[in-house]
Amino acid sequence: MCRRKVRWIQAALLSTAALFIYIGMTRGEAVTVLTKAVNICLECIGIG
C-alpha cells in the first residue's frame, strides 16, 4: 500500500476512536466502566 493511503487510514481510525471516546464520556460510560472494574477487583481479592 502506498504511504499516503496508510496515513489516511490511520487518521480515520484515530478520529473515529476519539469520537467514540467522546460520546462515551458524554453519556457517563466512564463512571459505569470504573464501577464495574472496582467491583470485579473487589471480588477477585475476596472483599466484595
PDB file of N, CA, C, O and CB in Angstrom:
ATOM      1  N   MET A   1       0.842  -1.183   0.000  1.00  0.00           N
ATOM      2  CA  MET A   1       0.000   0.000   0.000  1.00  0.00           C
ATOM      3  C   MET A   1       0.878   1.235   0.000  1.00  0.00           C
ATOM      4  O   MET A   1       1.988   1.243   0.534  1.00  0.00           O
ATOM      5  CB  MET A   1      -0.953   0.004   1.211  1.00  0.00           C
ATOM      6  N   CYS A   2       0.363   2.242  -0.596  1.00  0.00           N
ATOM      7  CA  CYS A   2       1.144   3.467  -0.631  1.00  0.00           C
ATOM      8  C   CYS A   2       1.080   4.159   0.731  1.00  0.00           C
ATOM      9  O   CYS A   2       0.101   4.028   1.466  1.00  0.00           O
ATOM     10  CB  CYS A   2       0.636   4.407  -1.747  1.00  0.00           C
ATOM     11  N   ARG A   3       2.121   4.883   1.042  1.00  0.00           N
ATOM     12  CA  ARG A   3       2.268   5.509   2.357  1.00  0.00           C
ATOM     13  C   ARG A   3       1.146   6.509   2.628  1.00  0.00           C
ATOM     14  O   ARG A   3       0.700   6.640   3.768  1.00  0.00           O
ATOM     15  CB  ARG A   3       3.626   6.207   2.462  1.00  0.00           C
ATOM     16  N   ARG A   4       0.693   7.203   1.612  1.00  0.00           N
ATOM     17  CA  ARG A   4      -0.381   8.195   1.778  1.00  0.00           C
ATOM     18  C   ARG A   4      -1.684   7.511   2.204  1.00  0.00           C
ATOM     19  O   ARG A   4      -2.414   8.016   3.057  1.00  0.00           O
ATOM     20  CB  ARG A   4      -0.599   8.989   0.461  1.00  0.00           C
ATOM     21  N   LYS A   5      -1.959   6.365   1.601  1.00  0.00           N
ATOM     22  CA  LYS A   5      -3.180   5.637   1.936  1.00  0.00           C
ATOM     23  C   LYS A   5      -3.134   5.115   3.368  1.00  0.00           C
ATOM     24  O   LYS A   5      -4.138   5.153   4.080  1.00  0.00           O
ATOM     25  CB  LYS A   5      -3.394   4.478   0.961  1.00  0.00           C
ATOM     26  N   VAL A   6      -1.967   4.627   3.789  1.00  0.00           N
ATOM     27  CA  VAL A   6      -1.811   4.134   5.152  1.00  0.00           C
ATOM     28  C   VAL A   6      -2.017   5.274   6.139  1.00  0.00           C
ATOM     29  O   VAL A   6      -2.701   5.096   7.147  1.00  0.00           O
ATOM     30  CB  VAL A   6      -0.423   3.492   5.349  1.00  0.00           C
ATOM     31  N   ARG A   7      -1.444   6.431   5.872  1.00  0.00           N
ATOM     32  CA  ARG A   7      -1.615   7.589   6.759  1.00  0.00           C
ATOM     33  C   ARG A   7      -3.078   8.011   6.838  1.00  0.00           C
ATOM     34  O   ARG A   7      -3.558   8.385   7.908  1.00  0.00           O
ATOM     35  CB  ARG A   7      -0.757   8.766   6.276  1.00  0.00           C
ATOM     36  N   TRP A   8      -3.785   7.954   5.718  1.00  0.00           N
ATOM     37  CA  TRP A   8      -5.196   8.335   5.709  1.00  0.00           C
ATOM     38  C   TRP A   8      -6.014   7.373   6.548  1.00  0.00           C
ATOM     39  O   TRP A   8      -6.897   7.790   7.298  1.00  0.00           O
ATOM     40  CB  TRP A   8      -5.737   8.378   4.279  1.00  0.00           C
ATOM     41  N   ILE A   9      -5.721   6.083   6.423  1.00  0.00           N
ATOM     42  CA  ILE A   9      -6.439   5.070   7.209  1.00  0.00           C
ATOM     43  C   ILE A   9      -6.147   5.256   8.689  1.00  0.00           C
ATOM     44  O   ILE A   9      -7.061   5.164   9.508  1.00  0.00           O
ATOM     45  CB  ILE A   9      -6.045   3.642   6.760  1.00  0.00           C
ATOM     46  N   GLN A  10      -4.905   5.514   9.048  1.00  0.00           N
ATOM     47  CA  GLN A  10      -4.548   5.743  10.446  1.00  0.00           C
ATOM     48  C   GLN A  10      -5.273   6.958  11.010  1.00  0.00           C
ATOM     49  O   GLN A  10      -5.782   6.918  12.130  1.00  0.00           O
ATOM     50  CB  GLN A  10      -3.038   5.923  10.587  1.00  0.00           C
ATOM     51  N   ALA A  11      -5.319   8.033  10.237  1.00  0.00           N
ATOM     52  CA  ALA A  11      -6.000   9.252  10.688  1.00  0.00           C
ATOM     53  C   ALA A  11      -7.497   9.010  10.854  1.00  0.00           C
ATOM     54  O   ALA A  11      -8.110   9.506  11.799  1.00  0.00           O
ATOM     55  CB  ALA A  11      -5.759  10.404   9.696  1.00  0.00           C
ATOM     56  N   ALA A  12      -8.080   8.249   9.936  1.00  0.00           N
ATOM     57  CA  ALA A  12      -9.508   7.959  10.024  1.00  0.00           C
ATOM     58  C   ALA A  12      -9.819   7.109  11.253  1.00  0.00           C
ATOM     59  O   ALA A  12     -10.800   7.366  11.950  1.00  0.00           O
ATOM     60  CB  ALA A  12      -9.987   7.247   8.753  1.00  0.00           C
ATOM     61  N   LEU A  13      -9.001   6.107  11.522  1.00  0.00           N
ATOM     62  CA  LEU A  13      -9.217   5.258  12.691  1.00  0.00           C
ATOM     63  C   LEU A  13      -9.005   6.032  13.987  1.00  0.00           C
ATOM     64  O   LEU A  13      -9.752   5.843  14.947  1.00  0.00           O
ATOM     65  CB  LEU A  13      -8.287   4.049  12.646  1.00  0.00           C
ATOM     66  N   LEU A  14      -8.010   6.887  14.026  1.00  0.00           N
ATOM     67  CA  LEU A  14      -7.750   7.685  15.218  1.00  0.00           C
ATOM     68  C   LEU A  14      -8.896   8.650  15.499  1.00  0.00           C
ATOM     69  O   LEU A  14      -9.316   8.793  16.647  1.00  0.00           O
ATOM     70  CB  LEU A  14      -6.443   8.455  15.065  1.00  0.00           C
ATOM     71  N   SER A  15      -9.401   9.307  14.470  1.00  0.00           N
ATOM     72  CA  SER A  15     -10.507  10.241  14.678  1.00  0.00           C
ATOM     73  C   SER A  15     -11.791   9.508  15.056  1.00  0.00           C
ATOM     74  O   SER A  15     -12.582  10.022  15.847  1.00  0.00           O
ATOM     75  CB  SER A  15     -10.735  11.079  13.421  1.00  0.00           C
ATOM     76  N   THR A  16     -12.008   8.320  14.506  1.00  0.00           N
ATOM     77  CA  THR A  16     -13.181   7.532  14.885  1.00  0.00           C
ATOM     78  C   THR A  16     -13.090   7.099  16.342  1.00  0.00           C
ATOM     79  O   THR A  16     -14.082   7.154  17.069  1.00  0.00           O
ATOM     80  CB  THR A  16     -13.323   6.302  13.976  1.00  0.00           C
ATOM     81  N   ALA A  17     -11.911   6.669  16.772  1.00  0.00           N
ATOM     82  CA  ALA A  17     -11.718   6.263  18.165  1.00  0.00           C
ATOM     83  C   ALA A  17     -11.949   7.443  19.101  1.00  0.00           C
ATOM     84  O   ALA A  17     -12.602   7.297  20.135  1.00  0.00           O
ATOM     85  CB  ALA A  17     -10.306   5.687  18.373  1.00  0.00           C
ATOM     86  N   ALA A  18     -11.416   8.613  18.744  1.00  0.00           N
ATOM     87  CA  ALA A  18     -11.601   9.806  19.570  1.00  0.00           C
ATOM     88  C   ALA A  18     -13.079  10.181  19.658  1.00  0.00           C
ATOM     89  O   ALA A  18     -13.552  10.591  20.718  1.00  0.00           O
ATOM     90  CB  ALA A  18     -10.788  10.984  19.005  1.00  0.00           C
ATOM     91  N   LEU A  19     -13.807  10.044  18.557  1.00  0.00           N
ATOM     92  CA  LEU A  19     -15.237  10.339  18.550  1.00  0.00           C
ATOM     93  C   LEU A  19     -15.997   9.404  19.489  1.00  0.00           C
ATOM     94  O   LEU A  19     -16.856   9.848  20.250  1.00  0.00           O
ATOM     95  CB  LEU A  19     -15.796  10.227  17.128  1.00  0.00           C
ATOM     96  N   PHE A  20     -15.680   8.110  19.434  1.00  0.00           N
ATOM     97  CA  PHE A  20     -16.368   7.152  20.300  1.00  0.00           C
ATOM     98  C   PHE A  20     -16.020   7.377  21.771  1.00  0.00           C
ATOM     99  O   PHE A  20     -16.877   7.214  22.639  1.00  0.00           O
ATOM    100  CB  PHE A  20     -16.012   5.721  19.894  1.00  0.00           C
ATOM    101  N   ILE A  21     -14.787   7.744  22.054  1.00  0.00           N
ATOM    102  CA  ILE A  21     -14.411   8.054  23.435  1.00  0.00           C
ATOM    103  C   ILE A  21     -15.186   9.265  23.922  1.00  0.00           C
ATOM    104  O   ILE A  21     -15.680   9.271  25.049  1.00  0.00           O
ATOM    105  CB  ILE A  21     -12.892   8.304  23.552  1.00  0.00           C
ATOM    106  N   TYR A  22     -15.297  10.285  23.094  1.00  0.00           N
ATOM    107  CA  TYR A  22     -16.045  11.489  23.465  1.00  0.00           C
ATOM    108  C   TYR A  22     -17.520  11.168  23.711  1.00  0.00           C
ATOM    109  O   TYR A  22     -18.104  11.641  24.686  1.00  0.00           O
ATOM    110  CB  TYR A  22     -15.914  12.557  22.367  1.00  0.00           C
ATOM    111  N   ILE A  23     -18.116  10.374  22.838  1.00  0.00           N
ATOM    112  CA  ILE A  23     -19.522  10.005  23.003  1.00  0.00           C
ATOM    113  C   ILE A  23     -19.719   9.223  24.295  1.00  0.00           C
ATOM    114  O   ILE A  23     -20.681   9.465  25.025  1.00  0.00           O
ATOM    115  CB  ILE A  23     -20.010   9.179  21.800  1.00  0.00           C
ATOM    116  N   GLY A  24     -18.823   8.294  24.580  1.00  0.00           N
ATOM    117  CA  GLY A  24     -18.919   7.522  25.804  1.00  0.00           C
ATOM    118  C   GLY A  24     -18.784   8.385  27.045  1.00  0.00           C
ATOM    119  O   GLY A  24     -19.488   8.174  28.032  1.00  0.00           O
ATOM    120  N   MET A  25     -17.886   9.350  26.999  1.00  0.00           N
ATOM    121  CA  MET A  25     -17.701  10.231  28.156  1.00  0.00           C
ATOM    122  C   MET A  25     -18.924  11.116  28.381  1.00  0.00           C
ATOM    123  O   MET A  25     -19.304  11.351  29.528  1.00  0.00           O
ATOM    124  CB  MET A  25     -16.455  11.101  27.967  1.00  0.00           C
ATOM    125  N   THR A  26     -19.537  11.604  27.329  1.00  0.00           N
ATOM    126  CA  THR A  26     -20.712  12.459  27.488  1.00  0.00           C
ATOM    127  C   THR A  26     -21.923  11.674  27.981  1.00  0.00           C
ATOM    128  O   THR A  26     -22.821  12.247  28.598  1.00  0.00           O
ATOM    129  CB  THR A  26     -21.044  13.144  26.170  1.00  0.00           C
ATOM    130  N   ARG A  27     -21.957  10.372  27.719  1.00  0.00           N
ATOM    131  CA  ARG A  27     -23.067   9.537  28.194  1.00  0.00           C
ATOM    132  C   ARG A  27     -22.838   9.008  29.600  1.00  0.00           C
ATOM    133  O   ARG A  27     -23.721   8.362  30.164  1.00  0.00           O
ATOM    134  CB  ARG A  27     -23.283   8.375  27.250  1.00  0.00           C
ATOM    135  N   GLY A  28     -21.666   9.271  30.180  1.00  0.00           N
ATOM    136  CA  GLY A  28     -21.383   8.810  31.525  1.00  0.00           C
ATOM    137  C   GLY A  28     -20.893   7.377  31.591  1.00  0.00           C
ATOM    138  O   GLY A  28     -20.955   6.752  32.650  1.00  0.00           O
ATOM    139  N   GLU A  29     -20.415   6.854  30.497  1.00  0.00           N
ATOM    140  CA  GLU A  29     -19.971   5.461  30.452  1.00  0.00           C
ATOM    141  C   GLU A  29     -18.681   5.248  31.235  1.00  0.00           C
ATOM    142  O   GLU A  29     -18.422   4.134  31.690  1.00  0.00           O
ATOM    143  CB  GLU A  29     -19.776   5.021  29.012  1.00  0.00           C
ATOM    144  N   ALA A  30     -17.874   6.278  31.400  1.00  0.00           N
ATOM    145  CA  ALA A  30     -16.616   6.122  32.133  1.00  0.00           C
ATOM    146  C   ALA A  30     -16.890   5.738  33.589  1.00  0.00           C
ATOM    147  O   ALA A  30     -16.180   4.911  34.161  1.00  0.00           O
ATOM    148  CB  ALA A  30     -15.785   7.426  32.068  1.00  0.00           C
ATOM    149  N   VAL A  31     -17.907   6.333  34.175  1.00  0.00           N
ATOM    150  CA  VAL A  31     -18.271   6.019  35.556  1.00  0.00           C
ATOM    151  C   VAL A  31     -18.759   4.576  35.649  1.00  0.00           C
ATOM    152  O   VAL A  31     -18.427   3.870  36.600  1.00  0.00           O
ATOM    153  CB  VAL A  31     -19.358   6.992  36.074  1.00  0.00           C
ATOM    154  N   THR A  32     -19.530   4.143  34.682  1.00  0.00           N
ATOM    155  CA  THR A  32     -20.041   2.775  34.671  1.00  0.00           C
ATOM    156  C   THR A  32     -18.899   1.771  34.570  1.00  0.00           C
ATOM    157  O   THR A  32     -18.873   0.774  35.291  1.00  0.00           O
ATOM    158  CB  THR A  32     -21.022   2.577  33.511  1.00  0.00           C
ATOM    159  N   VAL A  33     -17.973   2.037  33.686  1.00  0.00           N
ATOM    160  CA  VAL A  33     -16.841   1.130  33.497  1.00  0.00           C
ATOM    161  C   VAL A  33     -15.988   1.090  34.760  1.00  0.00           C
ATOM    162  O   VAL A  33     -15.560   0.015  35.180  1.00  0.00           O
ATOM    163  CB  VAL A  33     -15.987   1.563  32.283  1.00  0.00           C
ATOM    164  N   LEU A  34     -15.737   2.234  35.366  1.00  0.00           N
ATOM    165  CA  LEU A  34     -14.942   2.276  36.588  1.00  0.00           C
ATOM    166  C   LEU A  34     -15.636   1.511  37.716  1.00  0.00           C
ATOM    167  O   LEU A  34     -14.983   0.769  38.449  1.00  0.00           O
ATOM    168  CB  LEU A  34     -14.686   3.729  37.010  1.00  0.00           C
ATOM    169  N   THR A  35     -16.936   1.682  37.861  1.00  0.00           N
ATOM    170  CA  THR A  35     -17.687   0.979  38.894  1.00  0.00           C
ATOM    171  C   THR A  35     -17.604  -0.535  38.701  1.00  0.00           C
ATOM    172  O   THR A  35     -17.394  -1.275  39.663  1.00  0.00           O
ATOM    173  CB  THR A  35     -19.149   1.432  38.889  1.00  0.00           C
ATOM    174  N   LYS A  36     -17.768  -0.990  37.472  1.00  0.00           N
ATOM    175  CA  LYS A  36     -17.685  -2.424  37.199  1.00  0.00           C
ATOM    176  C   LYS A  36     -16.278  -2.952  37.449  1.00  0.00           C
ATOM    177  O   LYS A  36     -16.116  -4.061  37.959  1.00  0.00           O
ATOM    178  CB  LYS A  36     -18.106  -2.716  35.758  1.00  0.00           C
ATOM    179  N   ALA A  37     -15.262  -2.173  37.096  1.00  0.00           N
ATOM    180  CA  ALA A  37     -13.881  -2.602  37.324  1.00  0.00           C
ATOM    181  C   ALA A  37     -13.584  -2.720  38.812  1.00  0.00           C
ATOM    182  O   ALA A  37     -12.916  -3.662  39.237  1.00  0.00           O
ATOM    183  CB  ALA A  37     -12.900  -1.624  36.669  1.00  0.00           C
ATOM    184  N   VAL A  38     -14.067  -1.786  39.598  1.00  0.00           N
ATOM    185  CA  VAL A  38     -13.861  -1.845  41.043  1.00  0.00           C
ATOM    186  C   VAL A  38     -14.549  -3.067  41.623  1.00  0.00           C
ATOM    187  O   VAL A  38     -13.971  -3.768  42.454  1.00  0.00           O
ATOM    188  CB  VAL A  38     -14.381  -0.569  41.721  1.00  0.00           C
ATOM    189  N   ASN A  39     -15.770  -3.328  41.198  1.00  0.00           N
ATOM    190  CA  ASN A  39     -16.498  -4.498  41.699  1.00  0.00           C
ATOM    191  C   ASN A  39     -15.789  -5.795  41.347  1.00  0.00           C
ATOM    192  O   ASN A  39     -15.689  -6.691  42.186  1.00  0.00           O
ATOM    193  CB  ASN A  39     -17.912  -4.519  41.140  1.00  0.00           C
ATOM    194  N   ILE A  40     -15.301  -5.909  40.132  1.00  0.00           N
ATOM    195  CA  ILE A  40     -14.570  -7.117  39.724  1.00  0.00           C
ATOM    196  C   ILE A  40     -13.292  -7.266  40.542  1.00  0.00           C
ATOM    197  O   ILE A  40     -12.951  -8.366  40.976  1.00  0.00           O
ATOM    198  CB  ILE A  40     -14.235  -7.071  38.212  1.00  0.00           C
ATOM    199  N   CYS A  41     -12.588  -6.156  40.749  1.00  0.00           N
ATOM    200  CA  CYS A  41     -11.346  -6.192  41.531  1.00  0.00           C
ATOM    201  C   CYS A  41     -11.628  -6.641  42.969  1.00  0.00           C
ATOM    202  O   CYS A  41     -10.897  -7.465  43.519  1.00  0.00           O
ATOM    203  CB  CYS A  41     -10.662  -4.801  41.529  1.00  0.00           C
ATOM    204  N   LEU A  42     -12.668  -6.109  43.564  1.00  0.00           N
ATOM    205  CA  LEU A  42     -13.000  -6.469  44.939  1.00  0.00           C
ATOM    206  C   LEU A  42     -13.426  -7.929  45.042  1.00  0.00           C
ATOM    207  O   LEU A  42     -13.131  -8.589  46.038  1.00  0.00           O
ATOM    208  CB  LEU A  42     -14.108  -5.563  45.471  1.00  0.00           C
ATOM    209  N   GLU A  43     -14.111  -8.436  44.031  1.00  0.00           N
ATOM    210  CA  GLU A  43     -14.492  -9.850  44.033  1.00  0.00           C
ATOM    211  C   GLU A  43     -13.268 -10.751  43.901  1.00  0.00           C
ATOM    212  O   GLU A  43     -13.218 -11.825  44.499  1.00  0.00           O
ATOM    213  CB  GLU A  43     -15.479 -10.138  42.898  1.00  0.00           C
ATOM    214  N   CYS A  44     -12.293 -10.319  43.127  1.00  0.00           N
ATOM    215  CA  CYS A  44     -11.090 -11.149  42.939  1.00  0.00           C
ATOM    216  C   CYS A  44     -10.288 -11.296  44.224  1.00  0.00           C
ATOM    217  O   CYS A  44      -9.712 -12.354  44.476  1.00  0.00           O
ATOM    218  CB  CYS A  44     -10.203 -10.553  41.853  1.00  0.00           C
ATOM    219  N   ILE A  45     -10.244 -10.249  45.037  1.00  0.00           N
ATOM    220  CA  ILE A  45      -9.467 -10.348  46.279  1.00  0.00           C
ATOM    221  C   ILE A  45     -10.325 -10.816  47.437  1.00  0.00           C
ATOM    222  O   ILE A  45      -9.830 -10.949  48.556  1.00  0.00           O
ATOM    223  CB  ILE A  45      -8.833  -9.005  46.619  1.00  0.00           C
ATOM    224  N   GLY A  46     -11.608 -11.070  47.189  1.00  0.00           N
ATOM    225  CA  GLY A  46     -12.464 -11.678  48.178  1.00  0.00           C
ATOM    226  C   GLY A  46     -13.153 -10.727  49.130  1.00  0.00           C
ATOM    227  O   GLY A  46     -13.642 -11.168  50.170  1.00  0.00           O
ATOM    228  N   ILE A  47     -13.215  -9.445  48.823  1.00  0.00           N
ATOM    229  CA  ILE A  47     -13.875  -8.494  49.714  1.00  0.00           C
ATOM    230  C   ILE A  47     -15.352  -8.321  49.323  1.00  0.00           C
ATOM    231  O   ILE A  47     -16.223  -8.244  50.189  1.00  0.00           O
ATOM    232  CB  ILE A  47     -13.144  -7.129  49.680  1.00  0.00           C
ATOM    233  N   GLY A  48     -15.621  -8.263  48.015  1.00  0.00           N
ATOM    234  CA  GLY A  48     -16.958  -7.929  47.545  1.00  0.00           C
ATOM    235  C   GLY A  48     -17.892  -9.059  47.391  1.00  0.00           C
ATOM    236  O   GLY A  48     -19.041  -8.861  46.998  1.00  0.00           O
TER     237      GLY A  48
END
